[in-house]
Amino acid sequence: MLTVNPRTFCFLVASCLVIVSPLVGAQAPAGNVNVTKLADRVRVEIDGQLFTEYVFGDGSSRPYCYPINAPDGTSLTRDFPMKKTPGDDEDHPWHRSLWFAHASMNNVDFWNEGTGDAGKSPPNKGRSEHQTFVETKSGKVGVISTKNRWVAPDGKVLANDERTLTFHAGPDGRYIDFDITLHATPDAPLLMGDNKDGTMAVRVAQWMSMPHTMNVRGADGKSVRQEVGGKGHIVTSTGERDGKAWSTRAAWCDYNAERDGKTYGIAIFDHPQNLRHPTWWHVRDYGLFGANPFGKYDFERARDTSVAPKAGEYTIPAGGTLRLRYRLYFHLGDEKAAKLDARYAEYSAGK
């Protein structure tokens, strides 16, 4: 019968632990992003947990990201219209979680749907359609790169785009870097019209929005006006807060709120090389949150009567391009706890 000295046995066990431990850690590195293509969407997981899905084939008028989950599973964007959640506002059904669109492109509205914003935006409603994947990649950084086309109601292609969404995480939060290049067609310029409805946008969860009044459908099916919303606050890099933030210009804007004793926030960073940086903010108490470089007249006319109509228009020449970049930062704490000035400085420096 084989006997083993107790001291020798302990040494062998300890040696095995030394060998095995690194392997166990390597199986699930912190911040690892897994990108999985499915039939109509791409699933993005961080450390095995769902972060978001890039939805491109569900028949809606544009690709979008939904849901957006914090590391503890808290959903940070509105569920409607993807699914019905008790208490959710059901206004603006084209506000799908996280998306890129604009309400006036060669006089076609790619933001609203149906009769949305009738009389203020072009009546013709277009679609931005997924065409192909350029790349999907997992790793410390996840990547989804696609080509898309912007189609008028008559089927004419008005523009194309190449977009890359980069997903990553750190100890301070989760990030989506959204990099899009719009291409005018070779035979015609692309006019980005002056319109408030645009462009890089999020619809925050109902509990994150500010207190506001909306039409709410009661048990009898009738719509009534009620005070709804959460405990949200809006703040910009220039210090504008809440309702005063709308239509102002700033390098970044943040929407945050407390829930169950914990504060969550969503910040959008405007890249310093973007057109008309710092951008204007189309951010509302009911939860719409957008960065829009094309709405100067819409945003500034009330406080500056010298602003000319269509002052925010921008024309991409035939065959030309326009690149826009944004970082969306999903964080814990308010803007100070999340150190947004420092995080924005990192983004500006290319980190």
Contacts in CASP RR format, 6 or more apart in sequence:
PFRMAT RR
TARGET T0000
AUTHOR 0000-0000-0000
METHOD contacts of the structure
MODEL  1
MLTVNPRTFCFLVASCLVIVSPLVGAQAPAGNVNVTKLADRVRVEIDGQL
FTEYVFGDGSSRPYCYPINAPDGTSLTRDFPMKKTPGDDEDHPWHRSLWF
AHASMNNVDFWNEGTGDAGKSPPNKGRSEHQTFVETKSGKVGVISTKNRW
VAPDGKVLANDERTLTFHAGPDGRYIDFDITLHATPDAPLLMGDNKDGTM
AVRVAQWMSMPHTMNVRGADGKSVRQEVGGKGHIVTSTGERDGKAWSTRA
AWCDYNAERDGKTYGIAIFDHPQNLRHPTWWHVRDYGLFGANPFGKYDFE
RARDTSVAPKAGEYTIPAGGTLRLRYRLYFHLGDEKAAKLDARYAEYSAG
K
28 47 0 8 1.000
28 48 0 8 1.000
29 140 0 8 1.000
30 47 0 8 1.000
30 170 0 8 1.000
31 46 0 8 1.000
31 47 0 8 1.000
31 140 0 8 1.000
31 168 0 8 1.000
31 169 0 8 1.000
31 170 0 8 1.000
32 46 0 8 1.000
32 47 0 8 1.000
32 48 0 8 1.000
32 138 0 8 1.000
32 139 0 8 1.000
32 140 0 8 1.000
33 44 0 8 1.000
33 45 0 8 1.000
33 46 0 8 1.000
33 51 0 8 1.000
33 138 0 8 1.000
33 139 0 8 1.000
33 140 0 8 1.000
33 141 0 8 1.000
33 142 0 8 1.000
33 167 0 8 1.000
33 168 0 8 1.000
33 169 0 8 1.000
34 43 0 8 1.000
34 44 0 8 1.000
34 45 0 8 1.000
34 46 0 8 1.000
34 48 0 8 1.000
34 138 0 8 1.000
34 139 0 8 1.000
35 42 0 8 1.000
35 43 0 8 1.000
35 44 0 8 1.000
35 136 0 8 1.000
35 137 0 8 1.000
35 138 0 8 1.000
35 142 0 8 1.000
35 143 0 8 1.000
35 144 0 8 1.000
35 167 0 8 1.000
36 42 0 8 1.000
36 43 0 8 1.000
36 44 0 8 1.000
36 45 0 8 1.000
37 133 0 8 1.000
37 136 0 8 1.000
40 55 0 8 1.000
40 56 0 8 1.000
40 57 0 8 1.000
40 58 0 8 1.000
41 53 0 8 1.000
41 54 0 8 1.000
41 55 0 8 1.000
41 56 0 8 1.000
41 57 0 8 1.000
41 58 0 8 1.000
42 53 0 8 1.000
42 54 0 8 1.000
42 56 0 8 1.000
42 136 0 8 1.000
42 144 0 8 1.000
43 50 0 8 1.000
43 53 0 8 1.000
44 50 0 8 1.000
44 51 0 8 1.000
44 52 0 8 1.000
44 53 0 8 1.000
44 54 0 8 1.000
44 142 0 8 1.000
44 144 0 8 1.000
44 167 0 8 1.000
45 51 0 8 1.000
46 71 0 8 1.000
46 167 0 8 1.000
46 169 0 8 1.000
46 174 0 8 1.000
47 169 0 8 1.000
49 69 0 8 1.000
49 71 0 8 1.000
49 73 0 8 1.000
50 67 0 8 1.000
50 69 0 8 1.000
50 73 0 8 1.000
51 68 0 8 1.000
51 69 0 8 1.000
51 167 0 8 1.000
51 169 0 8 1.000
51 174 0 8 1.000
52 65 0 8 1.000
52 66 0 8 1.000
52 67 0 8 1.000
52 68 0 8 1.000
52 69 0 8 1.000
52 98 0 8 1.000
52 167 0 8 1.000
52 176 0 8 1.000
53 65 0 8 1.000
53 66 0 8 1.000
53 67 0 8 1.000
54 63 0 8 1.000
54 64 0 8 1.000
54 65 0 8 1.000
54 144 0 8 1.000
54 165 0 8 1.000
55 63 0 8 1.000
55 64 0 8 1.000
55 65 0 8 1.000
55 66 0 8 1.000
55 96 0 8 1.000
56 63 0 8 1.000
56 130 0 8 1.000
56 146 0 8 1.000
57 63 0 8 1.000
57 130 0 8 1.000
60 96 0 8 1.000
61 94 0 8 1.000
61 110 0 8 1.000
61 113 0 8 1.000
61 125 0 8 1.000
61 126 0 8 1.000
61 127 0 8 1.000
61 128 0 8 1.000
62 96 0 8 1.000
62 99 0 8 1.000
62 100 0 8 1.000
62 101 0 8 1.000
62 110 0 8 1.000
62 127 0 8 1.000
62 128 0 8 1.000
63 99 0 8 1.000
63 128 0 8 1.000
63 130 0 8 1.000
63 146 0 8 1.000
63 148 0 8 1.000
64 96 0 8 1.000
64 97 0 8 1.000
64 98 0 8 1.000
64 99 0 8 1.000
65 97 0 8 1.000
65 98 0 8 1.000
65 99 0 8 1.000
65 165 0 8 1.000
65 176 0 8 1.000
66 77 0 8 1.000
66 82 0 8 1.000
66 96 0 8 1.000
66 97 0 8 1.000
66 98 0 8 1.000
67 75 0 8 1.000
67 76 0 8 1.000
67 77 0 8 1.000
67 79 0 8 1.000
67 82 0 8 1.000
67 97 0 8 1.000
68 75 0 8 1.000
68 76 0 8 1.000
68 77 0 8 1.000
68 97 0 8 1.000
68 98 0 8 1.000
68 202 0 8 1.000
68 266 0 8 1.000
68 330 0 8 1.000
69 75 0 8 1.000
69 76 0 8 1.000
70 76 0 8 1.000
70 174 0 8 1.000
70 264 0 8 1.000
70 330 0 8 1.000
70 332 0 8 1.000
71 169 0 8 1.000
71 173 0 8 1.000
71 174 0 8 1.000
72 262 0 8 1.000
74 259 0 8 1.000
74 264 0 8 1.000
75 205 0 8 1.000
76 204 0 8 1.000
76 205 0 8 1.000
76 208 0 8 1.000
76 264 0 8 1.000
76 265 0 8 1.000
76 266 0 8 1.000
76 330 0 8 1.000
77 97 0 8 1.000
77 98 0 8 1.000
77 202 0 8 1.000
77 203 0 8 1.000
77 204 0 8 1.000
77 205 0 8 1.000
77 266 0 8 1.000
78 88 0 8 1.000
78 89 0 8 1.000
78 95 0 8 1.000
78 97 0 8 1.000
78 203 0 8 1.000
78 204 0 8 1.000
78 205 0 8 1.000
78 206 0 8 1.000
78 287 0 8 1.000
79 85 0 8 1.000
79 88 0 8 1.000
79 205 0 8 1.000
80 88 0 8 1.000
80 89 0 8 1.000
80 90 0 8 1.000
80 93 0 8 1.000
81 90 0 8 1.000
81 93 0 8 1.000
81 96 0 8 1.000
82 96 0 8 1.000
82 97 0 8 1.000
84 90 0 8 1.000
85 206 0 8 1.000
87 206 0 8 1.000
87 216 0 8 1.000
87 228 0 8 1.000
88 206 0 8 1.000
89 206 0 8 1.000
89 209 0 8 1.000
89 214 0 8 1.000
89 216 0 8 1.000
89 228 0 8 1.000
89 229 0 8 1.000
89 286 0 8 1.000
90 217 0 8 1.000
91 214 0 8 1.000
91 215 0 8 1.000
91 286 0 8 1.000
92 203 0 8 1.000
92 288 0 8 1.000
93 113 0 8 1.000
94 111 0 8 1.000
94 112 0 8 1.000
94 113 0 8 1.000
94 116 0 8 1.000
95 201 0 8 1.000
95 203 0 8 1.000
95 288 0 8 1.000
96 203 0 8 1.000
97 202 0 8 1.000
97 203 0 8 1.000
98 176 0 8 1.000
98 201 0 8 1.000
98 202 0 8 1.000
98 203 0 8 1.000
98 328 0 8 1.000
99 201 0 8 1.000
100 128 0 8 1.000
100 163 0 8 1.000
100 178 0 8 1.000
100 180 0 8 1.000
100 199 0 8 1.000
100 200 0 8 1.000
100 201 0 8 1.000
101 110 0 8 1.000
101 111 0 8 1.000
101 128 0 8 1.000
101 198 0 8 1.000
101 199 0 8 1.000
101 201 0 8 1.000
102 110 0 8 1.000
102 111 0 8 1.000
102 192 0 8 1.000
102 193 0 8 1.000
102 195 0 8 1.000
102 197 0 8 1.000
102 198 0 8 1.000
102 199 0 8 1.000
102 292 0 8 1.000
102 294 0 8 1.000
103 109 0 8 1.000
103 110 0 8 1.000
103 111 0 8 1.000
103 112 0 8 1.000
103 117 0 8 1.000
103 121 0 8 1.000
103 122 0 8 1.000
103 195 0 8 1.000
103 196 0 8 1.000
103 197 0 8 1.000
103 198 0 8 1.000
104 121 0 8 1.000
104 122 0 8 1.000
104 191 0 8 1.000
104 192 0 8 1.000
104 193 0 8 1.000
104 194 0 8 1.000
104 195 0 8 1.000
104 294 0 8 1.000
105 150 0 8 1.000
105 158 0 8 1.000
105 159 0 8 1.000
105 190 0 8 1.000
105 191 0 8 1.000
105 192 0 8 1.000
105 193 0 8 1.000
106 152 0 8 1.000
106 158 0 8 1.000
106 159 0 8 1.000
106 188 0 8 1.000
106 190 0 8 1.000
106 191 0 8 1.000
107 122 0 8 1.000
107 124 0 8 1.000
107 191 0 8 1.000
108 122 0 8 1.000
108 124 0 8 1.000
108 125 0 8 1.000
108 126 0 8 1.000
108 152 0 8 1.000
108 153 0 8 1.000
108 158 0 8 1.000
109 117 0 8 1.000
109 121 0 8 1.000
109 122 0 8 1.000
109 123 0 8 1.000
109 124 0 8 1.000
109 125 0 8 1.000
109 126 0 8 1.000
109 197 0 8 1.000
110 125 0 8 1.000
110 126 0 8 1.000
110 127 0 8 1.000
110 128 0 8 1.000
110 150 0 8 1.000
111 117 0 8 1.000
111 121 0 8 1.000
111 195 0 8 1.000
111 197 0 8 1.000
111 198 0 8 1.000
112 121 0 8 1.000
112 125 0 8 1.000
112 197 0 8 1.000
113 125 0 8 1.000
114 125 0 8 1.000
117 197 0 8 1.000
120 195 0 8 1.000
121 195 0 8 1.000
121 197 0 8 1.000
124 152 0 8 1.000
124 153 0 8 1.000
125 153 0 8 1.000
126 150 0 8 1.000
126 151 0 8 1.000
126 152 0 8 1.000
126 153 0 8 1.000
127 150 0 8 1.000
127 151 0 8 1.000
128 148 0 8 1.000
128 149 0 8 1.000
128 150 0 8 1.000
128 151 0 8 1.000
128 161 0 8 1.000
129 148 0 8 1.000
129 149 0 8 1.000
129 150 0 8 1.000
129 151 0 8 1.000
130 146 0 8 1.000
130 148 0 8 1.000
131 146 0 8 1.000
131 147 0 8 1.000
131 148 0 8 1.000
131 149 0 8 1.000
131 160 0 8 1.000
132 146 0 8 1.000
132 147 0 8 1.000
133 144 0 8 1.000
133 145 0 8 1.000
133 146 0 8 1.000
134 145 0 8 1.000
134 146 0 8 1.000
134 147 0 8 1.000
134 162 0 8 1.000
134 164 0 8 1.000
135 143 0 8 1.000
135 144 0 8 1.000
135 145 0 8 1.000
135 164 0 8 1.000
136 143 0 8 1.000
136 144 0 8 1.000
136 145 0 8 1.000
137 143 0 8 1.000
140 168 0 8 1.000
141 166 0 8 1.000
141 167 0 8 1.000
141 168 0 8 1.000
142 166 0 8 1.000
142 167 0 8 1.000
142 168 0 8 1.000
143 164 0 8 1.000
143 165 0 8 1.000
143 166 0 8 1.000
143 167 0 8 1.000
144 164 0 8 1.000
144 165 0 8 1.000
144 167 0 8 1.000
145 162 0 8 1.000
145 163 0 8 1.000
145 164 0 8 1.000
145 165 0 8 1.000
146 162 0 8 1.000
146 163 0 8 1.000
147 160 0 8 1.000
147 161 0 8 1.000
147 162 0 8 1.000
148 160 0 8 1.000
148 161 0 8 1.000
148 162 0 8 1.000
148 163 0 8 1.000
149 157 0 8 1.000
149 159 0 8 1.000
149 160 0 8 1.000
149 161 0 8 1.000
150 157 0 8 1.000
150 158 0 8 1.000
150 159 0 8 1.000
150 160 0 8 1.000
150 161 0 8 1.000
151 157 0 8 1.000
151 158 0 8 1.000
152 158 0 8 1.000
157 185 0 8 1.000
158 185 0 8 1.000
158 188 0 8 1.000
158 190 0 8 1.000
159 182 0 8 1.000
159 183 0 8 1.000
159 184 0 8 1.000
159 185 0 8 1.000
159 190 0 8 1.000
159 316 0 8 1.000
160 182 0 8 1.000
160 183 0 8 1.000
160 185 0 8 1.000
161 180 0 8 1.000
161 181 0 8 1.000
161 182 0 8 1.000
161 183 0 8 1.000
162 180 0 8 1.000
162 181 0 8 1.000
162 183 0 8 1.000
163 178 0 8 1.000
163 179 0 8 1.000
163 180 0 8 1.000
163 181 0 8 1.000
164 177 0 8 1.000
164 178 0 8 1.000
164 179 0 8 1.000
164 180 0 8 1.000
165 176 0 8 1.000
165 177 0 8 1.000
165 178 0 8 1.000
165 179 0 8 1.000
166 175 0 8 1.000
166 176 0 8 1.000
166 177 0 8 1.000
166 179 0 8 1.000
167 174 0 8 1.000
167 175 0 8 1.000
167 176 0 8 1.000
168 174 0 8 1.000
168 175 0 8 1.000
168 177 0 8 1.000
169 175 0 8 1.000
172 331 0 8 1.000
172 332 0 8 1.000
172 338 0 8 1.000
172 339 0 8 1.000
172 343 0 8 1.000
173 329 0 8 1.000
173 330 0 8 1.000
173 331 0 8 1.000
173 332 0 8 1.000
174 329 0 8 1.000
174 330 0 8 1.000
175 327 0 8 1.000
175 328 0 8 1.000
175 329 0 8 1.000
175 330 0 8 1.000
176 327 0 8 1.000
176 328 0 8 1.000
176 330 0 8 1.000
177 325 0 8 1.000
177 326 0 8 1.000
177 327 0 8 1.000
177 328 0 8 1.000
178 200 0 8 1.000
178 325 0 8 1.000
178 326 0 8 1.000
178 327 0 8 1.000
178 328 0 8 1.000
179 323 0 8 1.000
179 324 0 8 1.000
179 325 0 8 1.000
180 323 0 8 1.000
180 324 0 8 1.000
180 325 0 8 1.000
181 321 0 8 1.000
181 322 0 8 1.000
181 323 0 8 1.000
181 324 0 8 1.000
182 190 0 8 1.000
182 316 0 8 1.000
182 321 0 8 1.000
182 322 0 8 1.000
182 323 0 8 1.000
182 324 0 8 1.000
183 316 0 8 1.000
183 319 0 8 1.000
183 320 0 8 1.000
183 321 0 8 1.000
184 190 0 8 1.000
184 316 0 8 1.000
184 317 0 8 1.000
184 318 0 8 1.000
184 319 0 8 1.000
184 320 0 8 1.000
184 321 0 8 1.000
185 318 0 8 1.000
185 319 0 8 1.000
186 318 0 8 1.000
186 319 0 8 1.000
187 318 0 8 1.000
188 318 0 8 1.000
189 315 0 8 1.000
189 316 0 8 1.000
189 317 0 8 1.000
189 318 0 8 1.000
190 315 0 8 1.000
190 316 0 8 1.000
191 313 0 8 1.000
191 314 0 8 1.000
191 315 0 8 1.000
191 316 0 8 1.000
192 294 0 8 1.000
192 313 0 8 1.000
192 314 0 8 1.000
192 315 0 8 1.000
192 316 0 8 1.000
192 322 0 8 1.000
193 294 0 8 1.000
193 295 0 8 1.000
193 310 0 8 1.000
193 312 0 8 1.000
193 313 0 8 1.000
193 314 0 8 1.000
194 294 0 8 1.000
194 295 0 8 1.000
194 296 0 8 1.000
194 297 0 8 1.000
194 298 0 8 1.000
194 309 0 8 1.000
194 310 0 8 1.000
194 311 0 8 1.000
194 312 0 8 1.000
194 313 0 8 1.000
195 294 0 8 1.000
195 295 0 8 1.000
195 298 0 8 1.000
196 247 0 8 1.000
196 282 0 8 1.000
196 292 0 8 1.000
196 295 0 8 1.000
196 298 0 8 1.000
196 299 0 8 1.000
197 282 0 8 1.000
197 292 0 8 1.000
198 282 0 8 1.000
198 290 0 8 1.000
198 292 0 8 1.000
198 294 0 8 1.000
199 290 0 8 1.000
199 291 0 8 1.000
199 292 0 8 1.000
199 293 0 8 1.000
199 294 0 8 1.000
199 324 0 8 1.000
200 268 0 8 1.000
200 290 0 8 1.000
200 291 0 8 1.000
200 292 0 8 1.000
200 324 0 8 1.000
200 326 0 8 1.000
201 282 0 8 1.000
201 288 0 8 1.000
201 289 0 8 1.000
201 290 0 8 1.000
201 291 0 8 1.000
202 255 0 8 1.000
202 266 0 8 1.000
202 268 0 8 1.000
202 289 0 8 1.000
202 290 0 8 1.000
202 328 0 8 1.000
203 287 0 8 1.000
203 288 0 8 1.000
203 289 0 8 1.000
204 255 0 8 1.000
204 266 0 8 1.000
204 287 0 8 1.000
204 289 0 8 1.000
206 228 0 8 1.000
206 229 0 8 1.000
206 230 0 8 1.000
207 229 0 8 1.000
207 230 0 8 1.000
207 231 0 8 1.000
207 257 0 8 1.000
207 259 0 8 1.000
208 230 0 8 1.000
208 232 0 8 1.000
208 255 0 8 1.000
208 256 0 8 1.000
208 257 0 8 1.000
208 259 0 8 1.000
208 264 0 8 1.000
208 265 0 8 1.000
208 266 0 8 1.000
208 287 0 8 1.000
209 229 0 8 1.000
209 230 0 8 1.000
209 232 0 8 1.000
209 257 0 8 1.000
209 285 0 8 1.000
209 286 0 8 1.000
209 287 0 8 1.000
210 229 0 8 1.000
210 230 0 8 1.000
210 232 0 8 1.000
210 233 0 8 1.000
210 234 0 8 1.000
210 242 0 8 1.000
210 243 0 8 1.000
210 285 0 8 1.000
210 286 0 8 1.000
210 287 0 8 1.000
211 227 0 8 1.000
211 228 0 8 1.000
211 229 0 8 1.000
211 230 0 8 1.000
211 231 0 8 1.000
211 232 0 8 1.000
211 285 0 8 1.000
212 227 0 8 1.000
212 228 0 8 1.000
212 229 0 8 1.000
212 284 0 8 1.000
212 285 0 8 1.000
212 286 0 8 1.000
213 225 0 8 1.000
213 226 0 8 1.000
213 227 0 8 1.000
213 228 0 8 1.000
214 225 0 8 1.000
214 226 0 8 1.000
214 228 0 8 1.000
214 286 0 8 1.000
215 223 0 8 1.000
215 224 0 8 1.000
215 225 0 8 1.000
215 226 0 8 1.000
216 223 0 8 1.000
216 224 0 8 1.000
216 225 0 8 1.000
216 226 0 8 1.000
216 228 0 8 1.000
217 223 0 8 1.000
217 224 0 8 1.000
218 224 0 8 1.000
229 286 0 8 1.000
230 257 0 8 1.000
231 257 0 8 1.000
231 258 0 8 1.000
231 259 0 8 1.000
232 255 0 8 1.000
232 256 0 8 1.000
232 257 0 8 1.000
232 258 0 8 1.000
233 241 0 8 1.000
233 242 0 8 1.000
233 255 0 8 1.000
233 256 0 8 1.000
233 257 0 8 1.000
233 334 0 8 1.000
234 240 0 8 1.000
234 241 0 8 1.000
234 242 0 8 1.000
234 243 0 8 1.000
234 245 0 8 1.000
234 253 0 8 1.000
234 254 0 8 1.000
234 255 0 8 1.000
234 283 0 8 1.000
234 285 0 8 1.000
234 289 0 8 1.000
235 241 0 8 1.000
235 242 0 8 1.000
235 245 0 8 1.000
235 253 0 8 1.000
235 254 0 8 1.000
235 256 0 8 1.000
235 334 0 8 1.000
235 335 0 8 1.000
236 245 0 8 1.000
236 248 0 8 1.000
236 250 0 8 1.000
236 252 0 8 1.000
236 253 0 8 1.000
236 254 0 8 1.000
236 281 0 8 1.000
237 250 0 8 1.000
237 251 0 8 1.000
237 252 0 8 1.000
237 253 0 8 1.000
237 278 0 8 1.000
237 340 0 8 1.000
237 341 0 8 1.000
237 344 0 8 1.000
238 248 0 8 1.000
238 249 0 8 1.000
238 250 0 8 1.000
239 250 0 8 1.000
240 248 0 8 1.000
240 250 0 8 1.000
242 285 0 8 1.000
243 285 0 8 1.000
245 253 0 8 1.000
245 281 0 8 1.000
245 283 0 8 1.000
246 281 0 8 1.000
246 282 0 8 1.000
246 283 0 8 1.000
246 284 0 8 1.000
247 280 0 8 1.000
247 281 0 8 1.000
247 282 0 8 1.000
247 298 0 8 1.000
247 299 0 8 1.000
247 300 0 8 1.000
247 302 0 8 1.000
248 280 0 8 1.000
248 281 0 8 1.000
249 278 0 8 1.000
249 279 0 8 1.000
249 280 0 8 1.000
249 281 0 8 1.000
250 270 0 8 1.000
250 278 0 8 1.000
250 279 0 8 1.000
250 281 0 8 1.000
251 269 0 8 1.000
251 270 0 8 1.000
251 272 0 8 1.000
251 277 0 8 1.000
251 278 0 8 1.000
251 344 0 8 1.000
252 267 0 8 1.000
252 268 0 8 1.000
252 269 0 8 1.000
252 270 0 8 1.000
252 340 0 8 1.000
252 344 0 8 1.000
253 267 0 8 1.000
253 268 0 8 1.000
253 281 0 8 1.000
253 283 0 8 1.000
253 289 0 8 1.000
253 290 0 8 1.000
253 291 0 8 1.000
254 265 0 8 1.000
254 266 0 8 1.000
254 267 0 8 1.000
254 268 0 8 1.000
254 334 0 8 1.000
254 335 0 8 1.000
254 338 0 8 1.000
254 340 0 8 1.000
255 265 0 8 1.000
255 266 0 8 1.000
255 267 0 8 1.000
255 283 0 8 1.000
255 287 0 8 1.000
255 289 0 8 1.000
256 263 0 8 1.000
256 264 0 8 1.000
256 265 0 8 1.000
256 266 0 8 1.000
256 333 0 8 1.000
256 334 0 8 1.000
256 335 0 8 1.000
257 263 0 8 1.000
257 264 0 8 1.000
257 265 0 8 1.000
262 332 0 8 1.000
262 333 0 8 1.000
263 332 0 8 1.000
263 333 0 8 1.000
263 334 0 8 1.000
263 337 0 8 1.000
264 330 0 8 1.000
264 331 0 8 1.000
264 332 0 8 1.000
264 333 0 8 1.000
265 330 0 8 1.000
265 331 0 8 1.000
265 332 0 8 1.000
265 333 0 8 1.000
265 334 0 8 1.000
265 338 0 8 1.000
266 289 0 8 1.000
266 328 0 8 1.000
266 329 0 8 1.000
266 330 0 8 1.000
266 331 0 8 1.000
267 328 0 8 1.000
267 329 0 8 1.000
267 331 0 8 1.000
267 335 0 8 1.000
267 338 0 8 1.000
267 340 0 8 1.000
267 343 0 8 1.000
268 289 0 8 1.000
268 290 0 8 1.000
268 291 0 8 1.000
268 326 0 8 1.000
268 327 0 8 1.000
268 328 0 8 1.000
268 329 0 8 1.000
269 326 0 8 1.000
269 327 0 8 1.000
269 328 0 8 1.000
269 329 0 8 1.000
269 343 0 8 1.000
269 344 0 8 1.000
269 347 0 8 1.000
270 277 0 8 1.000
270 278 0 8 1.000
270 279 0 8 1.000
270 291 0 8 1.000
270 326 0 8 1.000
271 277 0 8 1.000
271 324 0 8 1.000
271 325 0 8 1.000
271 326 0 8 1.000
271 327 0 8 1.000
271 347 0 8 1.000
271 348 0 8 1.000
272 348 0 8 1.000
273 325 0 8 1.000
274 293 0 8 1.000
274 324 0 8 1.000
274 325 0 8 1.000
274 326 0 8 1.000
275 293 0 8 1.000
275 314 0 8 1.000
275 322 0 8 1.000
275 324 0 8 1.000
276 293 0 8 1.000
276 296 0 8 1.000
277 293 0 8 1.000
279 291 0 8 1.000
279 292 0 8 1.000
279 293 0 8 1.000
280 291 0 8 1.000
280 292 0 8 1.000
280 293 0 8 1.000
280 295 0 8 1.000
280 296 0 8 1.000
280 299 0 8 1.000
280 300 0 8 1.000
281 289 0 8 1.000
281 290 0 8 1.000
281 291 0 8 1.000
281 292 0 8 1.000
282 288 0 8 1.000
282 289 0 8 1.000
282 290 0 8 1.000
282 291 0 8 1.000
282 292 0 8 1.000
282 299 0 8 1.000
283 289 0 8 1.000
283 290 0 8 1.000
291 326 0 8 1.000
292 299 0 8 1.000
293 314 0 8 1.000
293 324 0 8 1.000
294 312 0 8 1.000
294 313 0 8 1.000
294 314 0 8 1.000
295 312 0 8 1.000
296 307 0 8 1.000
296 311 0 8 1.000
296 312 0 8 1.000
297 307 0 8 1.000
297 308 0 8 1.000
297 309 0 8 1.000
297 310 0 8 1.000
297 311 0 8 1.000
297 312 0 8 1.000
300 307 0 8 1.000
300 311 0 8 1.000
301 307 0 8 1.000
314 322 0 8 1.000
316 322 0 8 1.000
327 347 0 8 1.000
329 338 0 8 1.000
329 340 0 8 1.000
329 343 0 8 1.000
331 338 0 8 1.000
332 338 0 8 1.000
END
